[in-house]
């Protein structure tokens, strides 16, 4: 099998993505982090892209780079998924296009003591991580079922498998995503639609700055993008990266109450600077 080390995906794998999920894919949160890296990998596989994020300059720069490098078409949608009109803008941009893949990578986190957090910020996170994800997934799942083909990638997290003190609401939003993805994997499979909930561990993506965390031993977006795309159509959940697999498997036999206490220590270390 011919392998392209620069891309991280074999030619066969890139062809699989294009033929099963092309010609168009939508990526939310495309301007940075995992969303950006998945956009790059999908463009390298020949898929045209609808790219959406909040920051116009980064979005336009990415679109130009992908068009020039991979000779694909792009459409950009500058929208904040915390605004209910954000999803409507994405749906409108996809009208008349044969979309076969939806990647919901938009999201952000908060950390610290829940009772000290700002309610408006926590509600915005719920809107982005859950409500907007629900709306866009519901819309395109109906389209994919009608077409009898398609793929959906939902960005969960390793914190979504139990409660996490000092990131209580963020972990709860990711528990919602994980549960939804697992269920839709089973529901939509008979209609030819593949659903993957991907649950990465710490990733250097700019997330930690917005969440006010300090993360050590984190992976790069490039390290998790390839495992995610390889898992699509083959698994219901994937844990990209060795560190993620190690952390989750280490907790597998621990009772749920014990996992919560362990995650308190882990998250406490990441947010220590807030209380210093």
MIFINU-587195 format. One record per residue: residue in three letters; x, y, z of N, C-alpha, C in turn. Coordinates in steps of 0.001 Angstrom, whole numbers, padded with zeros to 6 digits, always signed. Example, Ala and Ser with C-alpha at 12.3 -4.5 7.8 and 13.67 -1.06 7.14 Angstrom:
residues 2
Ala+013190-005690+007800+012300-004500+007800+013200-003300+007800
Ser+012850-002250+007080+013670-001060+007140+012900+000030+007870
END
This chain:
residues 276
Unk+000845-001194+000000+000000+000000+000000+000880+001243+000000
Unk+000639+002139-000947+001410+003368-000995+001008+004264+000173
Unk+001995+004836+000855+001705+005648+002041+002358+007004+001888
Unk+001612+008047+002164+002128+009410+002089+002396+009890+003510
Unk+003647+009930+003892+003986+010269+005270+003667+011726+005597
Unk+003656+012597+004601+003322+013987+004866+001853+014137+005248
Unk+001019+013351+004605-000409+013451+004863-000816+012629+006080
Unk-000112+011523+006328-000487+010667+007439-001581+009694+007099
Unk-002124+009762+005890-003162+008842+005432-002691+008168+004154
Unk-002949+006880+004054-002585+006169+002828-003447+006666+001675
Unk-003001+006433+000476-003781+006785-000715-005125+006062-000677
Unk-005104+004802-000267-006344+004034-000172-007316+004673+000814
Unk-006789+005146+001931-007646+005755+002947-008220+007083+002459
Unk-007410+007851+001769-007906+009117+001236-008996+008886+000190
Unk-008802+007874-000628-009825+007530-001626-011117+007070-000955
Unk-010978+006330+000143-012165+005876+000880-012971+007069+001382
Unk-012294+008044+001971-012982+009220+002488-013701+009972+001372
Unk-013037+010125+000242-013637+010865-000865-014858+010144-001426
Unk-014740+008841-001652-015832+008103-002304-016994+007830-001360
Unk-016727+007654-000076-017801+007377+000865-018484+008635+001372
Unk-017736+009738+001464-018289+010907+002132-018230+012193+001308
Unk-017699+012124+000093-017649+013308-000739-018970+013527-001473
Unk-019022+014539-002342-017899+015415-002682-017685+016587-001722
Unk-018708+016931-000889-018574+018080+000003-018614+017654+001454
Unk-017829+018337+002289-017860+018132+003735-018011+019486+004418
Unk-018635+019473+005577-018770+020669+006409-017904+020481+007646
Unk-017125+021497+007990-016330+021464+009223-016628+022723+010021
Unk-017203+022563+011212-017386+023709+012101-016153+023822+013001
Unk-015878+025024+013464-014657+025233+014249-013414+024989+013424
Unk-013468+025396+012148-012414+025020+011192-011178+025893+011245
Unk-011216+027009+011952-010117+027964+011858-008901+027599+012698
Unk-009048+026651+013639-007917+026312+014505-008089+024913+015071
Unk-007015+024417+015685-007085+023166+016431-007446+021948+015605
Unk-008229+021070+016202-008599+019806+015552-009434+020069+014307
Unk-010325+021047+014365-011146+021359+013202-010303+021756+012004
Unk-009294+022567+012243-008409+022981+011147-007642+021789+010577
Unk-007124+020951+011461-006326+019816+011000-007182+018819+010223
Unk-008405+018593+010662-009301+017708+009919-009635+018309+008558
Unk-009775+019619+008493-010027+020282+007207-008877+020043+006241
Unk-007657+020158+006752-006468+019939+005922-006445+018506+005385
Unk-006717+017549+006253-006689+016138+005841-007803+015822+004843
Unk-008963+016394+005033-010076+016160+004105-009804+016802+002749
Unk-009224+017996+002759-008861+018644+001502-007826+017823+000747
Unk-006870+017259+001488-005844+016406+000871-006465+015150+000276
Unk-007625+014774+000766-008336+013600+000235-009234+013965-000938
Unk-009304+015250-001260-010046+015687-002436-011454+016171-002175
Unk-011873+016277-000906-013209+016746-000608-013265+018275-000668
Unk-014332+018797-001266-014619+020218-001198-015145+020530+000201
Unk-014939+021763+000667-015211+022053+002070-016038+023321+002277
Unk-017026+023204+003156-017689+024356+003744-017050+024552+005110
Unk-016347+025657+005290-015582+025918+006502-016265+027014+007299
Unk-016508+026770+008569-017148+027790+009383-016431+027960+010712
Unk-016335+029209+011141-015711+029564+012415-016022+031032+012677
Unk-015536+031543+013808-015816+032930+014187-014853+033924+013548
Unk-013598+033507+013324-012556+034451+012944-012343+034461+011428
Unk-012797+035539+010789-012804+035628+009334-011408+035539+008738
Unk-010438+036225+009339-009101+036245+008743-008478+034857+008713
Unk-008613+034101+009800-008066+032741+009829-008814+031813+008883
Unk-010116+032014+008795-010936+031171+007926-010590+031411+006456
Unk-010483+032675+006080-010151+033009+004695-008752+032535+004334
Unk-007818+032656+005270-006454+032195+005017-006422+030690+004795
Unk-007149+029945+005636-007197+028494+005487-007815+028111+004153
Unk-008912+028747+003798-009588+028426+002537-008659+028651+001347
Unk-007950+029772+001361-007024+030077+000255-005914+029046+000158
Unk-005363+028656+001303-004286+027666+001319-004763+026319+000780
Unk-005950+025895+001202-006455+024586+000785-006804+024575-000700
Unk-007375+025665-001188-007701+025735-002612-006433+025699-003467
Unk-005421+026438-003044-004182+026504-003820-003411+025193-003781
Unk-003375+024553-002616-002568+023349-002446-003242+022110-003015
Unk-004554+021991-002812-005233+020738-003148-006242+020868-004282
Unk-006366+022067-004853-007240+022291-006011-008681+021885-005730
Unk-009146+022208-004552-010532+021923-004193-011323+023230-004157
Unk-012636+023125-003990-013489+024287-003800-013776+024463-002312
Unk-013924+025704-001884-014307+025970-000504-015393+027031-000464
Unk-016178+026994+000599-017104+028063+000941-016858+028380+002411
Unk-016783+029635+002764-016552+030013+004159-017806+030656+004743
Unk-018055+030329+005990-019193+030891+006723-018657+031442+008039
Unk-018614+032761+008158-018179+033390+009399-019386+033461+010328
Unk-019371+032643+011364-020527+032564+012259-020082+032059+013614
Unk-020734+032562+014646-020497+032117+016016-021610+031152+016386
Unk-021248+029923+016725-022254+028927+017061-022940+029222+018391
Unk-022437+030201+019152-023138+030642+020357-024364+031474+019993
Unk-024409+031945+018755-025562+032679+018235-026474+031690+017522
Unk-027756+031621+017882-028664+030668+017233-028700+030778+015716
Unk-028334+031946+015169-028322+032109+013717-027103+031466+013076
Unk-026128+031060+013887-024921+030458+013342-025197+029171+012585
Unk-026026+028312+013163-026363+027048+012496-027145+027312+011215
Unk-028069+028269+011256-028864+028603+010073-027970+029044+008920
Unk-026909+029775+009235-025985+030240+008202-025242+029076+007556
Unk-024870+028078+008354-024191+026895+007822-025127+026105+006927
Unk-026354+025912+007369-027332+025161+006590-027601+025852+005254
Unk-027727+027163+005287-027977+027927+004054-026812+027790+003079
Unk-025583+027812+003604-024404+027710+002731-024340+026368+002014
Unk-024960+025353+002608-024899+024004+002032-026005+023723+001027
Unk-026932+024662+000874-028047+024441-000044-027541+024220-001470
Unk-028071+023178-002099-027710+022886-003486-026417+022117-003656
Unk-025719+021820-002546-024465+021065-002613-024671+019637-002114
Unk-023915+018722-002667-024007+017312-002247-023058+017091-001070
Unk-023563+017369+000118-022769+017220+001340-022885+015778+001824
Unk-021728+015158+002072-021737+013776+002544-021079+013577+003888
Unk-020500+014658+004454-019798+014527+005728-019976+015796+006550
Unk-020303+015606+007823-020424+016701+008770-019435+016482+009905
Unk-018564+017452+010139-017610+017404+011247-017938+018552+012190
Unk-018396+018227+013393-018772+019271+014356-017627+019420+015357
Unk-016705+020319+015024-015518+020524+015859-015580+021820+016657
Unk-016586+022664+016413-016705+023906+017171-017016+023592+018626
Unk-016343+024263+019515-016586+024042+020936-015549+024769+021763
Unk-015864+024994+023031-014886+025569+023943-015173+025084+025353
Unk-014242+025350+026259-014375+024876+027627-014174+025976+028636
Unk-014585+025704+029855-014321+026577+030986-013734+025720+032101
Unk-013139+026368+033077-012575+025609+034191-012629+026463+035452
Unk-012404+025801+036574-012446+026476+037858-013676+026064+038651
Unk-013905+026729+039757-015061+026434+040602-016347+026859+039905
Unk-017287+025943+039807-018544+026201+039104-019278+027406+039694
Unk-019313+027514+041028-020088+028587+041655-019458+029964+041455
Unk-018205+029976+041021-017538+031248+040766-017561+031637+039285
Unk-018087+030772+038450-018082+031022+037011-019154+032043+036629
Unk-019021+032606+035434-020001+033550+034908-021087+032778+034171
Unk-022321+032961+034588-023420+032170+034038-023562+032365+032533
Unk-023386+033591+032057-023533+033834+030613-022523+033021+029809
Unk-021306+032910+030320-020278+032128+029626-020638+030649+029626
Unk-021121+030162+030770-021497+028753+030857-022673+028437+029934
Unk-023614+029361+029817-024750+029164+028913-024307+029201+027458
Unk-023359+030088+027143-022829+030127+025778-022139+028816+025420
Unk-021406+028257+026392-020733+026983+026144-021762+025883+025889
Unk-022844+025887+026639-023908+024907+026429-024516+025062+025037
Unk-024692+026302+024595-025234+026570+023264-024308+026029+022172
Unk-023004+026314+022301-022051+025885+021278-021843+024377+021304
Unk-021536+023841+022484-021138+022435+022593-022300+021468+022436
Unk-023513+021905+022770-024661+020981+022762-025773+021417+021804
Unk-026342+022606+022025-027519+022998+021251-027209+023164+019769
Unk-026145+023899+019448-025780+024072+018037-025405+022733+017414
Unk-024681+021915+018163-024315+020579+017684-025553+019749+017401
Unk-026533+019809+018304-027789+019083+018107-028491+019540+016835
Unk-028587+020845+016649-029338+021379+015512-028711+021012+014174
Unk-027395+021197+014068-026746+020904+012784-026704+019404+012524
Unk-026523+018604+013566-026516+017152+013400-027892+016646+013011
Unk-028932+017191+013616-030293+016781+013285-030608+017085+011830
Unk-030254+018294+011387-030550+018685+010005-029864+017765+009000
Unk-028564+017571+009159-027839+016810+008143-028036+015302+008287
Unk-028380+014831+009476-028697+013400+009589-029932+013074+008764
Unk-030911+013970+008741-032105+013751+007917-031741+013720+006433
Unk-030853+014606+006040-030418+014648+004642-029647+013383+004282
Unk-028755+012943+005175-027949+011756+004910-028819+010501+004836
Unk-029806+010408+005723-030714+009255+005700-031478+009217+004374
Unk-031917+010378+003926-032626+010454+002645-031737+009997+001498
Unk-030451+010366+001568-029511+009991+000506-028957+008584+000675
Unk-029222+007966+001845-028724+006629+002169-027194+006551+002182
Unk-026554+007657+002567-025105+007690+002712-024713+008947+003471
Unk-023563+008881+004132-023063+010059+004817-022247+009696+006036
Unk-021622+010697+006622-020816+010499+007815-020925+011706+008729
Unk-020858+011456+010039-020925+012510+011041-019822+012271+012074
Unk-019009+013273+012328-017983+013211+013365-018319+014238+014426
Unk-018493+013770+015667-018794+014647+016793-017597+014660+017735
Unk-017180+015848+018147-016027+015985+019034-016463+015883+020492
Unk-016248+014711+021063-016473+014490+022483-015162+014792+023204
Unk-014890+014104+024292-013651+014308+025039-013507+013178+026044
Unk-012273+012914+026453-012070+011900+027485-012683+012324+028816
Unk-012988+013621+028993-013636+014053+030234-015132+013769+030215
Unk-015650+013293+029073-017079+013053+028959-017549+011722+029507
Unk-016640+010938+030100-017003+009618+030595-017318+009594+032092
Unk-017157+010743+032760-017476+010853+034177-017503+012335+034541
Unk-018038+012647+035729-018004+014020+036183-016576+014464+036434
Unk-016310+015752+036206-014952+016273+036350-014995+017563+037173
Unk-014659+017499+038455-014578+018714+039262-013603+019717+038654
Unk-013922+020979+038758-013173+022111+038216-013340+022248+036703
Unk-014136+021369+036097-014567+021545+034701-015951+020909+034587
Unk-016783+021176+035584-018043+020448+035740-018976+020610+034546
Unk-019211+021831+034129-020162+022048+033043-019574+021629+031705
Unk-018283+021887+031502-017642+021460+030251-017722+019946+030096
Unk-017364+019209+031147-017422+017746+031081-018847+017272+030837
Unk-019822+017967+031434-021222+017589+031229-021640+017784+029779
Unk-021152+018855+029134-021491+019051+027717-020889+017941+026859
Unk-019690+017493+027212-019051+016442+026422-019675+015069+026700
Unk-020225+014881+027895-020975+013654+028171-022197+013582+027263
Unk-022839+014727+027044-023978+014783+026124-023549+014387+024710
Unk-022451+014955+024255-021972+014656+022895-021625+013181+022759
Unk-020932+012628+023756-020537+011225+023714-021758+010310+023656
Unk-022735+010570+024509-023938+009752+024554-024721+009848+023246
Unk-024855+011055+022724-025571+011242+021464-024884+010497+020324
Unk-023567+010631+020252-022828+009975+019179-022933+008463+019217
Unk-022823+007887+020409-022926+006432+020542-024288+005938+020083
Unk-025338+006647+020462-026692+006232+020094-026939+006386+018594
Unk-026495+007513+018031-026720+007737+016603-025919+006773+015743
Unk-024780+006315+016245-024013+005311+015517-024866+004078+015232
Unk-025644+003676+016226-026506+002494+016080-027761+002826+015273
Unk-028383+003975+015572-029630+004348+014899-029465+004536+013398
Unk-028398+005197+013000-028257+005610+011607-027527+004601+010727
Unk-026876+003626+011355-026115+002631+010585-026969+001927+009522
Unk-028216+001517+009843-029024+000833+008826-029344+001698+007608
Unk-029185+002996+007733-029473+003905+006624-028215+004287+005845
Unk-027100+003638+006156-025858+003920+005449-025121+005142+005938
Unk-025444+005597+007153-024818+006790+007712-023898+006389+008861
Unk-022634+006778+008766-021637+006458+009790-021513+007612+010779
Unk-021553+007294+012072-021414+008317+013117-020266+007923+014035
Unk-019395+008882+014304-018257+008657+015190-018217+009727+016269
Unk-018160+009294+017516-017856+010209+018630-016379+010041+018934
Unk-015612+011087+018752-014181+010996+019008-013858+011720+020306
Unk-013113+011055+021186-012897+011547+022546-011418+011738+022825
Unk-010813+012808+022294-009389+013037+022544-009116+013478+023972
Unk-007868+013279+024393-007396+013816+025661-006867+015217+025441
Unk-005904+015671+026249-005376+017031+026107-004748+017263+024732
Unk-005161+018333+024071-004655+018680+022748-004260+020152+022749
Unk-003055+020438+022253-002592+021819+022122-003288+022465+020927
Unk-004334+023221+021207-005126+023753+020108-005594+025178+020342
Unk-005147+025820+021405-005689+027112+021776-006845+026975+022747
Unk-007360+025748+022871-008460+025472+023798-008078+025825+025227
Unk-006857+025447+025607-006457+025621+027001-006396+027092+027402
Unk-006058+027965+026428-006024+029386+026732-007404+029933+027036
Unk-008368+029557+026200-009738+030041+026415-010342+029437+027671
Unk-009969+028171+027981-010504+027502+029163-009735+027877+030432
Unk-008639+028641+030271-007798+029055+031394-007187+027845+032105
Unk-006628+026935+031312-005963+025753+031845-004496+025758+031437
Unk-003701+024991+032173-002324+024711+031779-002206+023200+031607
Unk-002030+022759+030348-002048+021334+030051-000652+020846+029708
Unk-000221+019813+030404+001046+019163+030113+000786+017863+029361
Unk+001799+017345+028703+001709+016067+027982+000560+016062+026971
Unk+000298+017209+026366-000800+017274+025404-000305+016923+024010
Unk-001227+016443+023178-000925+016076+021806-001150+017268+020887
Unk-000643+017176+019681-000908+018196+018673-002152+017787+017886
Unk-002847+018746+017275-004000+018393+016436-003641+017389+015342
Unk-002424+017493+014796-002016+016566+013740-001964+015126+014230
Unk-001652+014935+015500-001560+013580+016052-002921+012917+016231
Unk-003963+013706+016327-005287+013116+016551-006147+013083+015296
Unk-005853+013922+014305-006715+014007+013120-006732+012717+012321
Unk-005574+012127+012099-005508+010897+011299-006260+009742+011963
Unk-006042+009458+013264-006817+008398+013912-008326+008627+013854
Unk-008749+009886+013931-010180+010184+013848-010730+009773+012491
Unk-010075+010190+011433-010584+009888+010093-010508+008400+009775
Unk-009492+007723+010279-009402+006279+010074-010518+005533+010796
Unk-010983+006079+011936-012019+005411+012727-013413+005610+012155
Unk-013610+006661+011364-014929+006943+010811-015392+005783+009933
Unk-016574+005265+010241-017116+004135+009491-016678+002794+010011
Unk-015816+002791+011032-015302+001542+011572-015588+001394+013068
Unk-015789+002506+013768-016019+002468+015213-017126+003451+015584
Unk-017687+003264+016773-018652+004241+017288-017939+005323+018081
Unk-016845+004963+018742-016052+005895+019539-014586+005610+019292
Unk-013786+006656+019206-012348+006411+019172-011645+007327+020161
Unk-010528+006853+020648-009707+007575+021619-008377+007874+020940
Unk-008280+008986+020220-007085+009237+019410-005844+009524+020253
Unk-004775+008842+019920-003507+009072+020610-003264+008095+021739
Unk-001990+007746+021925-001618+006786+022967-002002+007287+024352
Unk-001751+008570+024615-002026+009116+025940-003503+008984+026291
Unk-004377+009296+025340-005814+009189+025587-006204+007757+025899
Unk-005722+006826+025084-006032+005406+025315-005531+004957+026681
Unk-004331+005387+027048-003757+004979+028324-004575+005516+029496
Unk-004932+006803+029434-005670+007412+030536-007052+006786+030696
Unk-007756+006586+029597-009113+006033+029676-009087+004572+030104
Unk-008166+003793+029537-008092+002371+029905-007660+002193+031356
Unk-006821+003112+031862-006379+003021+033251-007542+003209+034221
Unk-008544+003958+033801-009688+004232+034667-010839+003250+034464
Unk-010681+002351+033509-011804+001498+033108-012332+000643+034258
Unk-011459+000129+035101-011894-000744+036188-012166+000009+037488
Unk-011976+001317+037468-012204+002131+038666-013692+002458+038764
Unk-014307+002327+039950-015712+002710+040096-015921+004172+039716
Unk-017131+004500+039305-017390+005850+038807-017034+006917+039846
Unk-017365+006680+041109-017034+007664+042136-015526+007873+042235
Unk-014788+006790+042008-013332+006883+042046-012794+007663+040860
Unk-013418+007480+039690-012995+008234+038510-013169+009735+038730
Unk-014286+010094+039356-014555+011512+039607-013465+012103+040497
Unk-013055+011359+041511-012029+011862+042427-010659+011936+041758
Unk-010376+010967+040900-009113+011011+040162-009099+012207+039207
Unk-010212+012422+038527-010281+013555+037608-010214+014884+038355
Unk-010667+014906+039600-010518+016115+040416-009041+016454+040586
Unk-008214+015426+040841-006777+015656+040996-006148+016110+039679
Unk-006556+015459+038586-006004+015801+037273-006365+017238+036906
Unk-007663+017561+036993-008102+018896+036612-007616+019941+037602
Unk-007513+019575+038866-006978+020501+039859-005572+020942+039531
Unk-004766+019992+039002-003414+020333+038594-003383+021280+037406
Unk-004355+021128+036505-004398+021983+035306-004888+023390+035634
Unk-005622+023539+036716-006191+024842+037054-005579+025463+038301
Unk-004484+024885+038777-003831+025359+040008-003454+026823+039921
Unk-003002+027257+038713-002542+028640+038547-003645+029649+038829
Unk-004925+029211+038674-006027+030129+038925-006107+030513+040409
Unk-005672+029597+041257-005828+029827+042693-004501+030201+043356
Unk-003440+030337+042532-002109+030661+043086-002037+032116+043525
END
